[in-house]
Amino acid sequence: MRFHIAFIKIVLVPIVVLVNQCRIADAICQRTECSCVPRGPSGVAAACLFRPRQMVEMNVGDFPSNLVSIEMSGGRELRFGTEVFTNHPILQNVKVIGVPKVFVREHSFANMTTRSLVAFEFSNAASLILEGRSWKNIAGPMSCLVSRVEQVIIQGQAFARLVNFTAIDVLKLELLEKAFWFERPQIFDVDSEVRSDITLERVKMENLAYMTFHSPMNIVRIIGSEIKKVKSEAFSTLYIEKVVVENTTLHRLESAAFSGQTLIQTLEFKNVSIHEFSSGAFLSGLSNLVITRSKMGVVYPGAVNVTLATATITDNMFSRVHSKGVVLKQWSSLTISNNTFKKVESEAFITPSNGPKAFLVGDESLKTPEFNFTGNILFHISESAFDFSLNSEHVVNIENNFFQFKCDCEMSISAGGIMVGVLSEVYDTGLCWIDTTLSRCLQLPEGFANMRNFTEGICKSRESLHCEEVQHDAAVPPQVTSIISAVDKGMIDNLEAERERRIIGSIFAIAVVGMLVVMILSVLTWIGRKGYCTKARRYLLPSTNSLVAGLTRMFSSGGVTPAASISRLSVHEYAELQRKMEEGKAPSEEPEVPQEDKATQTLPEELTQELLQSLKEKLNDPENYSEARDMIEHLYDLIKVEENCNRNLRESVSMERENDKDNVYDVIRPKRSVRAKKEVVSIGTRAPSPDKLQPYTKRSATLVTDYMEPRDRKVHTYSELPPRPDLLPTAADPIGIPATLHHVYVELPTSMANRPLPAEPTQL
């Protein structure tokens, strides 16, 4: 029995554990998003495409132990747990492509067992974070490629046994302190130590932090990038084989950016722009220094203080170099050619007096130091600006240096004094400038001339050199060697091309802006003419109840406000209507005329008798029967309607004064000033006007101008009154309508409207 139990513990339990581990190890191959295919004799290659917005976390056991390569893409965020590749001896490639956010925790790739090179790649992402010690204590070397990532953060000591790190097209790269500081393996041997290649291409960095490069490096390349600050001791490792900075802008090099404890075999600056060199920026020991086609801004005192073997400084531009700005010690070969020096203070470029004695190179016991100073353009150069402690032990080559001042007879002191120890060489081979005035005065070609030849040919034949600008034109000078032929044409051509591009770009930008301004002004003018500004303002007002109503008002023709929306008029609309009505008012008001009380008017009996007799005779005459009938009907209507009109007039006036706000048919008009009660005059006995007794067919047509809604809405039966000048002003006055010819409609009583007319009047 005990034997069986022991057998189960020894044999079966490990089998069960192994089976469970196999099931867990094959977890990634069981995912629907992943697929696994055989690779090599016994390996597996996995590829995963995650769903959009899927957040994935990889942990221990998610990958099979025989994994050779893994590629993960898609999803929203990918996180790695700790030690996810601890039991993968044949792992070679890990790719994360197209995952927006990637987060590698501390110890995520720690304790990797594979001894072959493992290549990690992170590309096409929004952000990548590599925490410190992510690759701690790995058995073999590794490389890392980061490309097309918007933001990358690499914390201190993130890598171990790094062979190659490349960052390409990173919009914002943050290398924190000790980012490239690699811990030594626990079991150290000579073969286990590797030197890294670091390449930063087309990246933007705010800072190159303290101790960024703190482990031995094979090569550091910074290409096509921009770095705001290189912090103190950013390059603090003991040894770097080569540092290449190319097509890059370095805004500021702080003190000890290149530490004094660092030995750099070769330091190259090619087409680099360095705005500011702080004091003590370069302190590293160098074997070879190459600075070419670069722009150096302000070089402060002690900015470059290096011990080197050879230095080549060609085709550069130095804006300003302070005293003791460049100190070069123990050099065996120094070449300064085709540079432009704008302003150089005294003792700006110096070599200590205990300078180069002898330099061992291979089997050669001695090598004579060489110094070359040729083809430089010198503007404002102070006395003793270049002091390299030259003596007879040096091989000196000084020629064709262009001084930017006019030739004169006392230039030997100013020109020869810029370089200590070789006054005659600088003066004998230097070139001074012959301007237009001097050319016409001395009949010499305009351009540069040799100082020695000018002094011997001109100054010795004249006691003094005083030339005034002559009026006649000098002969066309022959072609002479231009200054451009002595300096690097490529750099000047690039500067001119860049200047032309800026000018063309500025002209194009000004033209585009001008066209946009003209177009905007034209559109605004057209909108103002069409009246869309007012309509848009009405549409955008908060008092608008609905979008449909606003659109209707905006695109309605004629600018007429519909009666249905009168009650919803805004304050601005009412003010606009009031302004227009005030403009339409007559400048002067007519004198107020007393109203006539039509109720006091009576008909004289004699006129009525004569009129009736005339009408009776016409009625008896068959030819005039229709005319007489029309006169009778009109007279009858006139008397009754006039009485009703007078009564309605009195009632309407009183109603308007009492209930002025309750009239919903009225059109909104400016508020009238309160006036005194009009004077009413009694008419007395007065005959109607003869023209009012004429038939309808003989009266003149009434001009139709304005229409006024009736105030009384009980019965909608209307009749037309004949034109009466004495009545129309009275009816129009209460509502403020000008007294012109109108059609005034009043309501007939129901009994009068339905009453039949008599055939002829019999008696009064």
C-alpha positions in Angstrom: 0.0 0.0 0.0 2.8 2.3 0.9 4.5 1.4 -2.3 1.5 2.4 -4.4 1.2 5.8 -2.6 4.9 6.5 -3.1 4.5 5.5 -6.8 1.6 8.0 -7.2 3.6 10.8 -5.6 6.7 10.2 -7.6 5.3 9.4 -11.0 1.7 10.6 -11.4 1.9 13.9 -9.6 4.7 15.3 -11.9 2.7 14.1 -14.9 -0.4 16.0 -13.8 1.6 19.1 -13.1 3.2 18.8 -16.5 -0.1 18.4 -18.3 -1.5 21.5 -16.5 1.6 23.5 -17.4 1.1 22.5 -21.0 -2.5 23.6 -21.0 -1.5 26.9 -19.5 1.5 27.3 -21.8 -0.7 26.8 -24.9 -3.1 29.5 -23.7 -2.2 32.0 -26.4 -2.7 29.4 -29.1 -6.2 28.8 -27.8 -7.2 32.4 -28.2 -9.5 33.2 -31.0 -7.4 36.3 -31.8 -4.2 34.3 -32.2 -2.9 31.7 -34.5 0.2 29.4 -34.0 2.2 27.8 -36.8 5.2 25.5 -36.6 8.6 27.1 -37.0 11.8 25.1 -37.4 12.2 21.6 -36.0 10.3 22.1 -32.9 9.4 25.8 -32.6 6.2 27.7 -32.8 5.5 31.1 -34.3 2.5 33.0 -33.0 0.6 36.0 -34.4 -2.3 37.8 -32.6 -4.6 40.4 -34.0 -6.7 41.8 -31.2 -10.1 43.5 -31.6 -10.3 47.3 -31.5 -10.6 48.8 -28.1 -9.5 45.5 -26.5 -7.2 45.8 -23.5 -4.8 42.9 -23.3 -2.4 41.8 -20.6 0.2 39.1 -21.1 1.4 37.1 -18.0 3.5 34.2 -17.2 2.5 31.0 -19.0 0.6 32.8 -21.8 3.3 31.8 -24.3 4.3 28.3 -25.2 7.8 27.3 -24.1 8.9 26.4 -27.6 8.0 29.9 -28.9 10.3 31.2 -31.5 8.6 34.5 -32.5 5.5 36.4 -31.5 3.8 39.2 -33.3 0.9 41.2 -31.6 -1.1 43.9 -33.2 -4.4 45.7 -32.9 -6.3 46.3 -29.7 -6.3 49.4 -27.5 -3.7 48.7 -24.9 -1.2 46.0 -24.2 0.5 45.3 -20.9 3.1 42.8 -20.0 3.3 41.2 -16.6 6.4 40.1 -14.9 8.8 37.5 -16.3 6.7 36.5 -19.3 9.6 34.9 -21.1 11.4 33.1 -18.3 11.1 29.6 -19.9 11.6 30.2 -23.6 15.1 29.0 -24.6 14.6 29.4 -28.4 12.9 32.8 -28.4 14.2 35.1 -31.1 11.7 37.8 -32.0 9.0 39.8 -30.2 7.0 42.3 -32.3 4.3 44.7 -31.1 2.9 46.6 -34.1 0.0 48.9 -34.3 -1.0 48.7 -30.6 -1.9 52.3 -29.5 -0.6 52.0 -25.9 2.2 49.6 -24.8 3.2 49.3 -21.2 6.2 47.2 -20.2 6.4 46.8 -16.4 9.5 46.4 -14.3 10.9 42.9 -14.7 8.5 42.1 -17.6 11.2 40.5 -19.6 13.5 39.7 -16.7 15.3 36.4 -16.3 15.0 35.4 -20.0 16.7 32.0 -20.5 17.5 32.2 -24.1 21.2 32.8 -24.9 20.7 33.9 -28.5 20.0 37.4 -29.5 16.3 38.4 -28.9 15.1 41.3 -31.1 12.2 43.4 -29.7 10.3 45.8 -32.0 7.7 48.4 -31.0 6.2 50.4 -33.9 3.2 52.4 -35.0 2.0 53.3 -31.5 0.8 56.4 -29.7 2.8 55.8 -26.5 5.4 53.3 -25.2 6.6 53.1 -21.6 9.6 51.0 -20.6 10.0 50.9 -16.9 13.3 50.4 -15.2 14.9 47.0 -15.1 12.5 45.6 -17.6 15.2 43.3 -19.0 17.0 42.5 -15.8 19.3 39.5 -15.5 18.8 38.1 -19.0 21.0 35.2 -20.2 21.7 36.5 -23.7 22.0 39.8 -25.6 19.0 41.7 -26.9 18.2 44.6 -29.3 15.3 47.0 -29.4 13.7 49.0 -32.3 11.3 51.8 -31.6 9.8 53.4 -34.7 6.9 55.7 -35.6 5.8 56.2 -32.0 4.4 59.5 -30.8 5.7 59.4 -27.2 8.4 57.1 -25.7 9.5 57.1 -22.1 12.5 55.0 -21.1 13.3 54.9 -17.4 16.7 54.3 -15.8 18.4 50.9 -16.3 15.6 49.6 -18.5 17.9 47.5 -20.6 20.5 44.8 -20.0 23.1 43.4 -22.3 21.8 45.7 -25.0 23.5 45.3 -28.4 21.5 47.8 -30.4 18.9 50.4 -29.7 17.3 52.4 -32.5 14.6 55.0 -32.2 13.3 56.4 -35.5 10.5 58.9 -36.1 9.6 59.5 -32.4 7.8 62.8 -31.9 8.7 63.0 -28.2 11.4 60.9 -26.7 12.1 61.0 -23.0 15.4 59.4 -21.8 15.4 59.6 -18.1 18.4 59.4 -15.9 20.6 56.4 -16.5 18.5 55.3 -19.4 21.5 53.5 -20.9 23.2 52.3 -17.8 23.5 48.5 -18.0 24.1 46.3 -15.0 26.8 43.7 -15.3 25.6 40.1 -15.3 25.9 38.2 -12.0 28.3 35.8 -13.6 30.7 38.1 -15.5 33.1 37.1 -18.1 34.8 38.8 -21.0 32.4 37.4 -23.6 29.3 38.5 -21.7 30.2 42.2 -21.9 28.8 43.9 -24.9 29.0 47.4 -26.2 25.9 49.0 -27.5 25.1 50.9 -30.7 22.6 53.7 -30.0 20.9 55.4 -32.9 18.5 58.3 -32.4 17.1 59.3 -35.8 14.5 62.0 -36.4 13.5 62.3 -32.8 12.7 65.3 -30.6 13.9 65.6 -27.1 13.6 68.2 -24.4 16.6 67.0 -22.5 19.4 64.5 -22.7 19.3 63.7 -19.0 22.0 63.2 -16.4 24.0 60.0 -17.0 22.0 59.0 -20.0 25.0 57.3 -21.5 26.7 55.7 -18.5 27.8 52.4 -19.8 30.5 51.7 -22.4 29.2 52.3 -25.9 30.4 51.3 -29.3 28.7 54.1 -31.2 26.2 56.8 -30.5 24.4 58.3 -33.5 22.1 61.3 -33.4 20.8 62.1 -36.9 18.2 64.6 -38.1 17.0 65.3 -34.5 16.4 68.2 -32.2 17.5 68.4 -28.6 16.8 71.4 -26.4 19.3 70.7 -23.7 22.2 68.3 -23.2 22.3 68.1 -19.4 25.5 67.9 -17.3 27.2 64.5 -17.5 24.8 63.2 -20.1 27.9 61.5 -21.6 29.5 60.1 -18.5 30.6 56.7 -19.5 34.2 55.7 -19.4 34.6 54.9 -23.1 32.7 55.6 -26.3 34.2 54.4 -29.5 32.4 57.0 -31.7 29.9 59.8 -31.4 28.3 61.1 -34.5 25.9 64.1 -34.5 24.6 64.9 -38.0 21.9 67.2 -39.3 20.8 68.0 -35.8 20.0 71.1 -33.7 21.4 71.3 -30.2 20.0 74.4 -28.5 22.2 74.3 -25.4 25.1 72.3 -24.1 25.3 72.6 -20.4 28.5 72.4 -18.3 30.2 69.0 -18.4 27.7 67.7 -20.9 30.7 65.6 -22.2 32.2 64.6 -18.9 35.9 64.8 -18.2 36.0 61.1 -17.3 34.9 60.0 -20.7 37.2 59.1 -23.4 35.7 59.4 -26.9 37.8 57.9 -29.7 36.1 59.9 -32.5 33.6 62.9 -32.1 32.0 64.1 -35.4 29.7 67.1 -35.9 28.4 67.3 -39.4 25.9 69.9 -40.5 25.0 70.6 -36.9 23.6 73.8 -35.3 24.7 74.4 -31.7 23.2 77.6 -30.4 25.1 77.9 -27.0 28.2 76.3 -25.5 28.2 76.7 -21.8 31.4 77.0 -19.9 33.0 73.5 -19.5 30.6 71.9 -22.0 33.3 69.7 -23.6 35.8 68.2 -21.2 36.1 64.7 -22.6 39.4 63.3 -23.9 39.3 62.9 -27.7 41.5 61.1 -30.2 39.8 62.7 -33.3 37.6 65.7 -33.5 35.8 66.5 -36.7 33.5 69.6 -37.0 32.4 70.3 -40.5 29.6 72.4 -42.2 28.2 73.4 -38.9 27.0 76.6 -37.2 28.3 77.4 -33.8 26.6 80.1 -31.8 28.0 81.6 -28.7 31.0 79.8 -27.2 31.6 80.9 -23.6 34.9 80.9 -21.9 36.2 77.4 -21.2 33.4 75.8 -23.3 35.7 73.5 -25.1 38.7 72.3 -23.1 39.9 69.0 -24.5 43.0 66.9 -25.0 43.1 65.4 -28.4 45.3 64.0 -31.1 43.9 65.4 -34.3 41.3 68.1 -34.9 39.7 69.0 -38.2 37.5 72.1 -38.2 36.3 73.0 -41.7 33.5 74.8 -43.5 31.9 76.1 -40.3 30.5 79.4 -39.1 31.4 80.7 -35.6 29.2 83.6 -34.5 31.0 84.6 -31.4 33.9 83.0 -29.5 34.7 84.4 -26.1 38.2 84.5 -24.6 39.5 81.0 -23.9 36.4 79.6 -25.5 38.3 76.8 -27.3 41.3 75.2 -25.6 42.9 72.4 -27.6 45.7 70.5 -25.8 48.4 68.1 -27.0 47.3 67.9 -30.6 49.4 66.4 -33.3 47.4 67.7 -36.2 45.2 70.8 -36.3 43.4 72.0 -39.4 41.2 75.1 -39.5 40.1 75.8 -43.0 37.3 77.5 -44.9 35.5 78.7 -41.8 33.8 82.0 -41.2 34.6 83.8 -37.9 32.2 86.6 -37.2 33.5 87.8 -33.8 36.5 86.3 -32.0 37.8 87.8 -28.8 41.4 87.8 -27.7 42.9 84.4 -27.0 39.7 82.7 -28.0 41.5 79.7 -29.7 44.5 78.7 -27.6 46.9 75.9 -26.9 48.8 75.9 -23.6 52.5 76.8 -23.9 53.5 73.3 -22.8 51.7 72.1 -25.9 52.6 69.3 -28.2 56.0 67.8 -27.7 56.0 64.5 -29.4 53.2 62.0 -30.1 53.7 58.2 -30.3 51.9 56.7 -33.2 52.4 52.9 -33.8 56.0 52.2 -34.4 56.9 55.8 -35.2 58.9 57.3 -32.4 58.0 60.9 -33.2 55.5 62.7 -35.4 55.9 66.4 -36.1 52.8 68.4 -35.2 51.1 70.0 -38.2 49.0 73.2 -38.3 46.9 74.4 -41.2 45.0 77.7 -41.3 43.7 78.3 -44.8 40.8 79.9 -46.6 39.1 81.4 -43.6 36.9 84.4 -43.7 37.7 86.8 -40.8 35.4 89.7 -39.8 35.9 91.2 -36.3 39.0 89.5 -35.0 40.8 90.8 -31.9 44.5 90.8 -31.4 46.0 87.5 -30.5 42.7 85.8 -31.1 44.5 82.6 -32.2 47.3 81.5 -30.0 48.4 77.9 -30.7 51.9 78.3 -29.3 53.4 77.7 -32.7 57.2 77.4 -33.0 59.8 75.9 -35.2 58.9 72.4 -34.3 55.6 72.7 -36.1 54.8 72.4 -39.7 52.8 75.5 -40.4 50.6 76.2 -43.5 48.9 79.6 -43.5 47.5 81.0 -46.7 44.6 82.7 -48.4 42.7 84.0 -45.4 40.2 86.7 -46.3 40.0 89.7 -44.0 36.8 91.7 -44.3 38.3 95.2 -44.2 39.6 97.6 -46.8 43.2 97.5 -47.8 45.4 100.3 -46.3 49.0 100.9 -45.6 48.9 100.0 -41.9 47.1 96.7 -42.1 50.2 94.6 -41.4 49.9 95.2 -37.7 46.1 94.5 -37.5 46.2 91.5 -39.7 49.4 89.9 -38.5 48.5 90.4 -34.9 45.6 88.0 -34.9 47.8 84.9 -34.6 50.7 84.8 -32.2 54.1 83.6 -33.5 53.3 83.7 -37.2 52.8 87.4 -38.0 54.6 87.4 -41.2 52.9 84.3 -42.6 49.4 85.7 -41.9 50.3 89.1 -43.4 52.2 87.7 -46.5 49.4 85.4 -47.5 46.4 87.3 -46.3 43.9 89.1 -48.5 42.3 92.5 -48.0 39.3 94.0 -49.7 39.4 96.6 -52.5 36.0 98.3 -52.6 34.5 100.4 -55.4 35.9 103.7 -54.2 39.4 102.3 -53.8 39.2 100.5 -57.1 38.3 103.7 -59.0 40.9 105.7 -57.2 43.8 103.4 -57.7 42.7 101.9 -61.0 42.7 98.4 -59.4 40.2 95.6 -59.9 37.5 95.4 -57.3 37.8 92.4 -55.0 40.4 90.8 -52.8 44.1 91.6 -53.1 47.2 90.2 -51.5 48.2 92.4 -48.5 52.0 92.2 -49.2 51.5 93.0 -52.9 49.2 95.9 -52.1 51.5 97.4 -49.6 54.6 97.2 -51.8 52.8 98.3 -55.0 50.7 101.1 -53.6 51.9 102.3 -50.3 55.6 102.7 -51.2 54.8 104.9 -54.2 52.6 107.2 -52.1 53.2 109.1 -48.9 49.6 108.7 -47.9 46.6 106.9 -49.2 43.6 109.2 -49.3 41.1 108.3 -52.0 37.8 110.1 -52.6 35.1 108.7 -54.8 35.7 109.9 -58.4 33.0 110.9 -60.7 34.1 109.0 -63.8 33.7 105.2 -64.1 36.8 103.2 -63.8 37.6 100.6 -66.4 35.9 97.2 -66.0 38.3 95.3 -63.7 39.5 91.9 -64.8 38.1 88.8 -63.3 39.7 87.9 -60.0 39.4 84.9 -57.7 36.2 85.4 -55.7 36.0 84.8 -52.1 33.5 82.0 -52.7 36.1 80.0 -54.6 38.3 79.9 -51.5 35.6 78.7 -49.1 33.3 75.8 -49.2 30.8 76.5 -52.0 28.4 73.9 -50.7 27.8 75.7 -47.4 27.3 79.1 -49.0 25.0 77.7 -51.7 22.9 76.0 -49.0 22.6 79.3 -47.1 21.6 81.1 -50.2 19.1 78.4 -51.2 17.6 78.5 -47.7 17.4 82.3 -47.8 15.7 82.2 -51.2 13.2 79.5 -49.9 12.4 81.8 -47.0 11.8 84.7 -49.3 9.6 82.8 -51.7 7.7 81.2 -48.8 7.1 84.7 -47.3 5.9 86.1 -50.6 3.6 83.1 -51.1 2.2 83.4 -47.5 1.6 87.2 -48.0 -0.2 86.5 -51.3 -2.4 83.8 -49.7 -3.3 86.0 -46.7 -4.1 88.9 -49.1 -6.4 86.7 -51.2 -8.1 85.5 -48.0 -8.6 89.0 -46.8 -10.1 90.2 -50.1 -12.4 87.1 -50.3 -13.6 87.7 -46.7 -14.2 91.4 -47.4 -16.1 90.6 -50.6 -18.3 88.0 -48.8 -19.0 90.4 -46.0 -20.0 93.1 -48.5 -22.3 90.8 -50.4 -23.9 89.6 -47.2 -24.5 93.2 -46.1 -26.1 94.1 -49.4 -28.4 91.1 -49.3 -29.4 91.8 -45.8 -28.4 88.5 -44.4 -26.7 90.0 -41.4 -29.9 91.2 -39.9 -31.7 88.0 -40.8 -28.9 85.9 -39.3 -29.0 88.0 -36.1 -32.7 87.4 -35.8 -32.2 83.7 -36.4 -29.5 83.5 -33.7 -31.4 85.5 -31.1 -32.5 83.4 -28.1 -36.1 84.7 -28.5 -36.6 82.5 -31.6 -39.0 79.7 -30.6 -38.1 77.2 -33.3 -35.7 76.5 -36.1 -38.4 76.5 -38.7 -39.6 79.9 -37.7 -36.1 81.3 -37.8 -35.4 79.8 -41.2 -38.7 81.2 -42.5 -37.8 84.7 -41.3 -34.2 84.5 -42.7 -35.2 83.5 -46.2 -38.5 85.3 -46.5 -38.6 87.8 -49.4 -39.0 91.5 -49.0 -38.3 91.5 -45.3 -42.0 91.5 -44.3 -42.8 90.0 -41.0 -45.9 87.7 -41.2 -48.9 88.7 -39.1 -48.8 85.3 -37.3 -45.5 86.1 -35.7 -46.3 89.7 -34.7 -46.7 88.6 -31.1 -43.3 87.0 -31.1 -41.3 90.0 -32.3 -38.1 90.4 -30.5 -36.8 93.6 -29.0 -34.4 94.2 -31.9 -37.1 93.6 -34.5 -39.4 96.0 -32.8 -36.7 98.6 -32.6 -36.0 98.2 -36.3 -39.7 98.5 -37.2 -39.9 101.6 -35.0 -36.9 103.2 -36.7 -38.3 102.6 -40.2 -41.7 104.0 -39.3 -40.1 107.1 -37.7 -38.1 107.6 -40.9 -41.3 107.4 -42.9 -43.0 110.1 -40.9 -43.5 113.5 -42.4 -41.1 116.0 -41.0 -43.8 118.4 -39.9 -47.2 117.7 -38.5 -50.3 119.4 -39.8 -52.2 121.7 -37.5 -54.9 119.9 -35.6 -58.4 120.6 -37.0 -61.5 120.4 -34.8 -63.7 117.4 -35.3 -67.2 117.9 -36.6 -70.1 116.3 -34.8 -72.1 114.8 -37.7 -74.9 114.0 -35.3 -75.9 117.6 -35.2 -76.4 117.9 -39.0 -80.0 118.1 -40.2 -81.5 118.2 -43.7 -83.3 121.5 -44.7 -86.9 120.8 -45.7 -86.9 123.0 -48.9 -83.9 121.1 -50.3 -85.5 117.8 -49.4 -88.8 118.8 -51.1 -87.1 119.9 -54.2 -85.0 116.9 -54.3 -87.9 114.6 -53.8 -89.9 116.4 -56.4 -87.1 116.0 -58.9 -86.7 112.4 -58.0 -90.4 111.8 -58.4 -90.5 113.3 -61.8 -87.6 111.1 -62.8 -89.4 108.1 -61.5 -92.4 108.8 -63.6 -90.1 109.1 -66.7 -89.3 105.6 -67.9 -86.0 106.8 -69.4 -84.7 108.2 -66.1 -86.3 105.6 -63.8 -83.1 103.7 -63.1 -81.1 106.9 -62.5 -83.7 108.2 -60.0 -83.8 104.8 -58.2 -80.1 104.9 -57.7 -80.3 108.4 -56.3 -83.0 107.4 -53.9 -81.1 104.4 -52.7 -77.9 106.3 -52.3 -79.6 109.1 -50.3 -81.3 106.6 -48.1 -78.1 104.8 -47.4 -76.2 108.0 -46.8 -78.5 109.3 -44.1 -78.6 106.0 -42.2 -75.0 105.1 -42.6 -73.8 108.6 -41.5 -75.8 108.3 -38.3 -74.3 104.8 -37.7 -70.8 106.0 -38.5 -71.0 108.9 -36.0 -72.2 106.5 -33.3 -69.5 104.0 -34.1 -66.9 106.7 -34.2 -67.7 107.9 -30.7 -67.7 104.3 -29.4 -64.4 103.4 -31.0 -62.7 106.5 -29.6 -63.8 105.6 -26.1 -62.8 102.0 -26.6 -59.4 102.9 -27.8 -58.6 105.0 -24.9 -59.9 102.4 -22.4 -58.7 99.2 -23.9 -55.8 100.2 -26.1 -53.8 97.0 -25.4 -56.6 94.5 -26.1 -56.8 95.1 -29.8 -55.3 92.0 -31.4 -56.0 93.1 -35.0 -53.9 96.3 -34.6 -50.5 96.5 -36.3 -47.6 97.2 -33.9 -46.8 100.9 -34.2 -44.8 103.4 -32.2 -46.6 104.6 -29.1 -48.3 107.8 -29.7 -48.0 110.7 -27.4 -51.0 111.5 -25.2 -52.9 114.3 -26.7 -55.7 116.5 -25.3 -59.3 115.7 -26.1 -60.1 117.1 -29.6 -62.6 119.9 -29.9 -65.9 118.9 -31.4 -67.9 121.5 -33.3 -71.5 121.4 -34.0 -72.4 121.6 -37.7 -76.0 122.5 -37.5 -78.2 122.5 -40.5 -76.2 121.8 -43.6 -77.1 120.2 -46.9 -75.2 117.2 -48.1 -72.7 117.9 -50.9 -74.3 117.5 -54.3 -71.7 115.1 -55.4 -72.7 112.7 -52.7 -76.2 112.5 -54.3 -74.8 111.4 -57.6 -75.3 107.8 -58.7 -72.4 105.3 -58.2 -71.8 105.1 -61.9 -71.0 108.8 -62.2 -68.6 109.1 -59.3 -64.8 109.0 -59.7 -63.0 105.8 -58.7 -61.6 105.8 -55.2 -57.8 105.3 -54.8 -57.0 102.2 -52.8 -53.9 102.7 -50.6 -54.0 101.1 -47.2 -56.2 98.5 -45.6 -57.2 98.6 -42.0 -58.7 95.7 -40.2 -62.0 96.4 -38.4 -62.0 96.8 -34.7 -65.4 95.2 -34.3 -65.4 91.4 -35.1 -69.0 90.4 -34.2 -70.5 90.5 -37.7 -68.4 90.5 -40.8 -70.7 92.3 -43.1 -69.1 95.3 -44.7 -70.2 98.1 -47.0 -68.2 100.7 -48.8 -68.6 104.3 -48.1 -68.2 107.0 -50.7 -65.2 109.2 -50.5 -65.9 112.0 -47.9 -63.0 114.3 -47.3 -64.5 115.6 -44.1 -64.9 112.2 -42.6 -61.7 110.4 -43.6 -59.2 112.3 -41.5 -61.3 111.7 -38.4 -61.4 108.0 -39.0 -57.7 107.7 -39.7 -56.5 110.0 -36.9 -56.7 107.6 -33.9 -54.5 105.0 -35.5 -51.9 107.4 -37.0 -52.4 106.6 -40.7 -51.7 109.6 -43.0 -54.9 111.3 -44.2 -55.0 110.2 -47.8 -57.8 108.8 -49.9 -58.9 105.5 -48.3 -61.5 102.8 -48.6 -63.0 102.8 -45.1 -65.1 99.8 -44.2 -67.6 100.0 -41.4 -70.1 97.4 -40.2 -73.8 97.9 -40.9 -76.3 96.9 -38.3 -77.8 93.5 -38.9 -81.3 94.9 -39.2 -80.2 97.5 -41.8 -78.3 94.9 -43.8 -81.2 92.6 -44.1 -83.9 95.3 -44.6 -85.5 95.5 -48.1 -85.5 98.9 -49.7 -88.8 100.5 -50.8 -89.5 100.9 -54.5 -89.9 104.7 -54.2 -90.3 107.2 -51.3 -93.8 108.2 -50.6 -93.6 110.6 -47.8 -91.1 111.9 -45.4 
